[in-house]
């Protein structure tokens, strides 16, 4: 597995090794000991999957402590722009984001640590999206920031008239209006 550092410390792109022949290919999409050694120790406890059509934007979501989540995300089929935003107050990269294209063909994965908001935009007719979480879903800890916050300057790769949002995702506050975020100087893995 190849690990590619991004512009924000802790957010990494993973490229699993693929072995192909005339039959197709084989790859280990996840191995705990390899992930722990190359990225950071993690114990993923929940796998999630979504299917979305072109133009859907989901996010920017997070869970607050004590149920904060790290995520390891990938696309099984289709193409998305995946985004992680640093929402750790006091961080040198607070408010900055990493955007990575994940596809069923490139097999890339993105690791998003605790302290980041996450979202994605579907750029193909349809996308099958999977992700691992290191904490269980806890609705009482849900948080989110506006996907279209101008201060974040995220280019989702879609025209405004193409974007499809849930009612909930259309109403999130901007980053400067969010009352509960993370503190950069707290170790959320302790």
Buried (B, 14 or more C-beta within 10 A) or exposed (E): BEBEEBEBEBBBBBBBEEEEEEEEEEEEBBEEEBBEEBBBEBEBEEEEEEEBEBBBBBBBBBBBBEBBBBBBBBBBEBBBBBBBBBBBBEBEBBBBBBBBBBBBEBBBBBBBBBBBBBBBBBBBEEBBBBBBBBBEEEEEBEBBBBBBBEEBEBEBBBEEEBBBBEEEBEEBEEBEEBEEBBEBEBEBEE
